[in-house]
Amino acid sequence: MRTTFKTGAALTAFAVFALAGCGSGGSSADNSPAAVITASPKAGTVLDTPFDKPDMILTDGQGKKYDLVKETAGKPTLIYFGYTHCPDVCPTTMSDIAIAKSKLSKAQQTALRVVFVSTDPTRDTPKRLTEWLNAMDKSFIGLTGDFTTIQAGARSVGVDVEKPVKAKDGSITSTHGAQVLAFSPKDDKAHVLYMSGTTSEQFQADLPKIIKGGTP
């Protein structure tokens, strides 16, 4: 099992870059929207041009249809695209978010929505997603469904997702962006981006502000 991903950071006061996953196939990154960001020493990067929430209707962990825009409307929401068989960045990222969330007040925990969208929907069944996410936080929402829909939704927010590729030896390579997008409850737009490597302490420091509709 192997996963590939790309992260990046702004090195100047204002930088433009495609928020895309890695792997070959540059055309995917070329089709992803670019975002103007303001460099900051903080973990979260504030987007000068916020992203709209991906308009996707997928299947949740209970096997029911889940309209992402409708179900999370007016709720502070973190969205991450990954897969449950990921050996490294996906479980680390979700675990760090779970730890940070557990240290918030009860009211803040109740308000926050954390959504994990599978980039490997063939293997990530609703049951698999539920079992995997429950080990971290039972309130986390796992979504699976049509890969084309997921890929288009990811690219709409600058996250590159490629269809998993199976090698002759049976190993599977899944290429996906490693960003966490934080959506404000005020306008349902992503105003803050977190790259791979953000710690639980950094998430914990920022989440109260995001939950209120602010930015770090």
C-alpha positions as CSV (number, residue, x, y, z in Angstrom):
1,M,0.0,0.0,0.0
2,R,1.4,3.4,-0.9
3,T,0.1,6.9,-0.9
4,T,1.6,10.0,-2.4
5,F,0.8,13.5,-1.6
6,K,2.2,17.0,-2.0
7,T,2.3,19.9,0.4
8,G,3.5,23.4,0.1
9,A,3.7,26.8,1.8
10,A,3.8,30.5,0.9
11,L,7.2,31.9,1.0
12,T,6.4,35.5,0.2
13,A,3.8,37.9,1.5
14,F,1.4,36.9,-1.3
15,A,1.8,33.8,-3.4
16,V,-0.3,31.9,-5.9
17,F,-0.1,28.2,-6.1
18,A,-2.4,25.3,-7.1
19,L,-3.5,23.4,-4.1
20,A,-3.0,20.1,-5.7
21,G,-2.0,16.5,-4.7
22,C,1.1,15.1,-6.2
23,G,1.8,12.4,-8.6
24,S,2.4,12.4,-12.3
25,G,-0.3,13.8,-14.6
26,G,0.2,17.5,-14.5
27,S,-3.1,18.1,-16.3
28,S,-5.0,17.5,-13.1
29,A,-3.2,20.3,-11.3
30,D,-3.6,22.5,-14.2
31,N,-7.4,22.1,-14.0
32,S,-7.5,22.9,-10.3
33,P,-8.3,26.4,-9.2
34,A,-5.5,28.5,-7.8
35,A,-5.7,30.4,-4.6
36,V,-4.1,33.6,-3.4
37,I,-2.9,33.1,0.1
38,T,-1.2,35.4,2.7
39,A,1.9,33.9,4.3
40,S,1.7,33.6,8.0
41,P,3.8,32.0,10.8
42,K,0.6,30.4,12.1
43,A,-0.4,26.9,11.1
44,G,-3.6,27.9,9.2
45,T,-3.2,29.8,6.0
46,V,-5.9,32.3,5.3
47,L,-7.2,32.2,1.7
48,D,-7.6,35.6,0.1
49,T,-10.3,34.1,-2.1
50,P,-12.4,31.6,-0.2
51,F,-13.6,28.3,-1.8
52,D,-17.2,27.4,-2.0
53,K,-18.1,24.1,-0.4
54,P,-18.0,21.1,-2.8
55,D,-21.5,20.4,-4.2
56,M,-21.5,16.6,-3.7
57,I,-24.2,14.1,-2.8
58,L,-22.4,11.0,-1.5
59,T,-23.1,8.1,0.9
60,D,-22.4,8.3,4.6
61,G,-21.3,5.6,7.1
62,Q,-24.8,4.4,7.6
63,G,-25.3,3.9,3.9
64,K,-27.6,6.9,3.5
65,K,-27.4,9.7,1.0
66,Y,-25.5,12.7,2.3
67,D,-25.8,16.1,0.7
68,L,-22.6,17.8,1.9
69,V,-23.7,21.4,1.2
70,K,-27.1,20.9,2.8
71,E,-26.1,18.8,5.8
72,T,-23.2,21.1,6.9
73,A,-24.9,24.4,6.1
74,G,-24.2,27.0,8.8
75,K,-21.8,24.6,10.6
76,P,-18.1,25.1,11.1
77,T,-16.7,22.3,9.0
78,L,-13.3,20.7,8.4
79,I,-13.1,18.6,5.2
80,Y,-10.3,16.2,4.3
81,F,-9.9,14.0,1.2
82,G,-8.1,10.7,1.9
83,Y,-8.6,6.9,2.2
84,T,-8.7,4.5,5.1
85,H,-5.9,2.2,3.8
86,C,-3.5,5.1,3.8
87,P,-0.4,4.2,5.9
88,D,0.7,7.6,7.0
89,V,-0.7,11.1,6.4
90,C,-4.5,10.2,6.5
91,P,-4.6,8.5,9.9
92,T,-2.1,11.0,11.4
93,T,-4.2,14.0,10.2
94,M,-7.5,12.6,11.4
95,S,-6.0,11.6,14.7
96,D,-4.5,15.1,15.3
97,I,-7.9,16.6,14.5
98,A,-9.6,14.2,16.9
99,I,-7.2,15.0,19.7
100,A,-7.6,18.7,19.2
101,K,-11.4,18.4,19.1
102,S,-11.4,16.4,22.4
103,K,-9.9,19.3,24.2
104,L,-12.5,21.8,23.1
105,S,-15.6,22.7,25.2
106,K,-18.6,20.4,24.9
107,A,-20.5,23.2,23.0
108,Q,-17.6,23.6,20.6
109,Q,-17.4,19.9,20.0
110,T,-21.1,19.7,19.3
111,A,-20.9,22.6,16.8
112,L,-17.9,21.3,14.8
113,R,-18.3,19.0,11.8
114,V,-15.4,16.9,10.6
115,V,-15.9,15.3,7.2
116,F,-13.6,12.7,5.7
117,V,-14.2,12.1,2.0
118,S,-12.8,8.8,0.5
119,T,-10.5,9.0,-2.5
120,D,-10.6,5.2,-2.7
121,P,-14.4,4.6,-2.7
122,T,-14.2,1.1,-4.1
123,R,-12.6,-0.2,-1.0
124,D,-13.9,2.4,1.4
125,T,-17.4,1.0,2.0
126,P,-19.7,2.8,4.5
127,K,-18.9,0.0,7.0
128,R,-15.2,0.4,6.5
129,L,-15.3,4.1,6.9
130,T,-17.4,3.9,10.1
131,E,-15.1,1.4,11.7
132,W,-12.0,3.4,10.8
133,L,-13.3,6.8,11.9
134,N,-14.9,5.5,15.1
135,A,-11.4,4.5,16.3
136,M,-10.6,8.3,16.3
137,D,-13.9,10.1,16.9
138,K,-17.4,8.6,16.6
139,S,-18.8,12.0,15.4
140,F,-16.5,12.1,12.4
141,I,-18.5,11.8,9.1
142,G,-17.2,9.5,6.5
143,L,-18.4,9.8,2.9
144,T,-17.9,7.5,-0.1
145,G,-19.5,7.2,-3.5
146,D,-18.9,7.8,-7.2
147,F,-15.2,8.5,-7.8
148,T,-15.8,11.0,-10.5
149,T,-18.1,13.1,-8.2
150,I,-15.4,13.0,-5.5
151,Q,-12.6,14.0,-7.8
152,A,-14.6,16.9,-9.2
153,G,-15.5,18.0,-5.7
154,A,-11.9,17.9,-4.5
155,R,-10.7,19.8,-7.5
156,S,-13.3,22.5,-7.0
157,V,-11.4,23.4,-3.8
158,G,-7.9,22.9,-5.3
159,V,-7.2,19.4,-4.0
160,D,-5.9,17.0,-6.6
161,V,-7.2,13.5,-6.4
162,E,-6.2,10.7,-8.8
163,K,-7.9,7.3,-9.2
164,P,-6.1,4.6,-7.3
165,V,-3.7,2.5,-9.4
166,K,-3.0,-1.1,-8.7
167,A,0.6,-2.4,-9.6
168,K,1.5,-5.8,-10.8
169,D,2.7,-6.8,-7.3
170,G,-0.7,-6.0,-5.9
171,S,0.3,-2.7,-4.2
172,I,-2.0,0.3,-4.7
173,T,-0.9,3.8,-5.2
174,S,-3.4,6.5,-4.2
175,T,-2.5,10.1,-5.0
176,H,-4.4,12.8,-3.2
177,G,-3.9,16.3,-1.8
178,A,-3.1,16.4,1.9
179,Q,-4.9,19.7,2.8
180,V,-7.5,20.2,5.4
181,L,-10.0,22.9,4.5
182,A,-11.8,24.9,7.2
183,F,-15.3,26.2,6.3
184,S,-16.9,29.1,8.2
185,P,-20.4,28.8,9.6
186,K,-21.1,32.3,8.5
187,D,-20.9,31.9,4.7
188,D,-20.1,28.1,4.3
189,K,-16.8,29.0,2.5
190,A,-13.3,27.7,3.1
191,H,-11.3,30.6,4.5
192,V,-8.5,28.6,6.1
193,L,-6.2,25.9,4.7
194,Y,-4.0,23.5,6.8
195,M,-1.2,21.6,5.2
196,S,0.1,18.2,6.2
197,G,2.1,18.3,9.4
198,T,-0.2,20.6,11.3
199,T,-0.1,19.4,14.9
200,S,-3.0,18.7,17.2
201,E,-1.9,21.6,19.4
202,Q,-2.1,23.9,16.4
203,F,-5.6,22.7,15.4
204,Q,-6.7,23.1,19.0
205,A,-5.5,26.7,19.1
206,D,-7.3,27.6,15.9
207,L,-10.6,25.7,16.1
208,P,-12.3,27.9,18.6
209,K,-11.9,30.8,16.2
210,I,-13.0,28.8,13.2
211,I,-16.1,27.6,15.1
212,K,-17.1,31.2,15.8
213,G,-16.7,32.0,12.1
214,G,-13.3,33.8,12.4
215,T,-9.8,33.1,11.1
216,P,-6.6,32.4,13.0
